Amino acid sequence: MNRIGRVERTTKESKVLVEIDLDGTGSTEIETGVPFYDHMLESFGKHGAFDLTVRACGDVHIDVHHTVEDVAIVLGQAVRQALGDKKGIRRFGDAWIPMDEALAQAVVDVSGRPYTVHTGEPDVMQGFVVGGHYPTVLNRHVFESLAFHGHLALHVRVLDGRDPHHVTEAEYKAIARALRAAVEPDPRITGIASTKGTL
């Protein structure tokens, strides 16, 4: 089974290429111009066991927002493309990830119905900038864009956490692990894991 998605998107604000192999080994090549975001996407690929290539060039001299958002949009589209007809997958996945004092949970349903619930981030996240370039207030926007364009129902909860770096990293890793579980083939399912017959 070849479950690879490759999507390119060009706007006046950014140029983005994402390629993802859902059945990879966690090999990544990431270059967005936003170093901490690169680190998060590397973690996403590694812990999801996805082979992931992301190349983005955007107007980061104005604000990283456009590039970060556009990469999340294209990543969601690539995941959706790679999933194809979704036959034989588990559909649901969840993960709990600790990062020192931080603890995050992510739950994914490859439902075809985009929805995001994101709760529990400490108030400091609203105004914190990691490394002087990644505003953690963008986390929710990334997760919403990924879920919307990937046609996923995604719930992300932060149960504990103080350091914005740790909280953010726990969230990205939890999403990766939950998505990995959801898209894995289930040998007991030969068709679509839905009473509707479609996802």
Sequence and secondary structure as in RCSB ss.txt:
>XXXX:A:sequence
MNRIGRVERTTKESKVLVEIDLDGTGSTEIETGVPFYDHMLESFGKHGAFDLTVRACGDVHIDVHHTVEDVAIVL
GQAVRQALGDKKGIRRFGDAWIPMDEALAQAVVDVSGRPYTVHTGEPDVMQGFVVGGHYPTVLNRHVFESLAFHG
HLALHVRVLDGRDPHHVTEAEYKAIARALRAAVEPDPRITGIASTKGTL
>XXXX:A:secstr
   EEEEEEE SSEEEEEEEETTS S EEEE S HHHHHHHHHHHHHHT EEEEEEEE TTT SHHHHHHHHHHH
HHHHHHHHTT TTB  EEEEEEEETTEEEEEEEE  SS EEEEE   GGGGT EETTTEETTHHHHHHHHHHHHH
T EEEEEEEE S HHHHHHHHHHHHHHHHHHHHSB TT SS SSTTS  
